[in-house]
Amino acid sequence: MTEARAEPRKRPVPFRGGGFRPETRRGLGAVVLIGLLLVIEWGVAAGWISPLTLPRPSDVIATFGALHETGMLYAHLFPSLSRLFMGALIGVSAGIAVGFMIGLFTYARAGLVPLVAALFPVPKIALLPLFVIWFGIDEASKYALIAFGTFTPTVVATYGAVDNVDRTLIRMGQSFGLSWWSITRKIVLPGAMPGILSGLRISLAIGIILLVAAEMLGATHGVGAYILEAGSLYDLERLFAGVTILSVLGIIVSAGIGRIERRLLRWRV
Amino acid sequence: MELSVERLSHGYGDVEVLSDIDLRIPQGRVLCIVGPSGCGKSTLLRLIGGLERPGRGAVMQIGQPPADCLNPLTFIFQDFALLPWRSVADNVSLVLEDHRLGRAARARIVADVLARTRLSDFAGALPRQLSGGMKQRVAIARALAVNPAVMLMDEPLSALDAQTRELLIDDLIALWTRQPFTAVYVTHNLSEAVRLGHEIVVLSRRPGRIRESVTIDTPLAERDMADAELERRQKHLWALMRDEARAADAELIDD
């Protein structure tokens, strides 16, 4: 028994945790976008991308410059923004109201859920001619189209969010004798806010799509009309300038909702 | 104001949860209800508080609540039920906002109950910043704010760790000693029951019936963990409950 026992081999326990938690990296999105544009710019300049398939990003920027100088940018942008704002305002407020009714009242739920399910998959663009007959060729039919398109996703998101409000909080409100209106306003509404806001992201993106569709039919000014005109003339620089406006609009809307979320939902972990 | 539960039975569908319960909740005393899990003790509390309609029998209110009482039957919940988007002070203020109180009166009540629960320094904090024990103290402060005639406590300390539970038991005893309140205290923890209860009612497993009622006369402030008498009481209660608890444990939840 004289031989010394061999010391057991010692090594660190292998690390198996981590991951599954994407973090935000400020500015990385911009780097990807600019990198892609630089590649396209270089490709078109060097000739391995045909100028018939993609315009040079620098030409698109020059088109923007011209649009800005002639003032046409604003002549197209302002009508579009006001249509989007009015249409989305009507659609989203009606959607939140109906979503709350479905979330809170038995009869509203039983009666309206099938109706919303029937309306949701209807491509609203297909109804535009109908809206033109109902509301005229002017602004009203465009408001109606955008309102209708943002309404259904808002309803679905809102009543889902109301369903998900913690029932123990509602019981608590009742146990302290809070009025129905107080419970709805102070417990259900803030509790449903996260779901409503994430629904709003989808609704407003749909609103932008429908804005363009509406402006392609019977509008002389507006981003949609501008894109349609550029497309039929096969003017790629202007087409892409129009598309860029829409993308920027999408980014601004999304960032705006993000800001509202950070402000209203500070209480979340 | 006193409460009395009269021949109360309750069930969900075919399952009878409570059967023939008679109870009297005297003023200024703490009545503990203990029983194995699933014996219907939380249901009984919700029935007493009017959050559910009894199947048979009734819960009667005897006498009038005091004039300055804003919400006679006030719950304290196991999971605290604080609004995560409101600060500590605003959570307390929530239950006062529906009453016709001036802004100054409301602020005075909030400041007073936060001081009584030693939370004044945390008035502006959000619930997610607080520990479990602090959250339950906010819930207690909120309950005190409406000056309840009867406090209905549904396993208020069950979500907390053992040390925090001890601290909160001391807090509750101090609050009661300073100003005796009437309470129904539901728990499955026998040591909480013998520390806090003037009377302890043992329920059987489902359908819950009253098996025995035990009265402890030692004043709350004089009870401590090492008390031999309390120890003996707790053992007696556990003997009553053990077989029930074992049988309840072996039951399927949805049969």
Interface residues (C-beta under 8 A of the other chain):
Chain A: T168 L169 R171 M172 Q174 S175 F176 G177 L178 S179 S182 K186 I187 P190 L265 R266 W267 R268 V269
Chain B: G49 L51 L70 N71 L73 T74 F75 F77 D79 A81 L83 P84 W85 R86 L94 V95 E97 D98 L126 P127 R128 R142 V146 L152
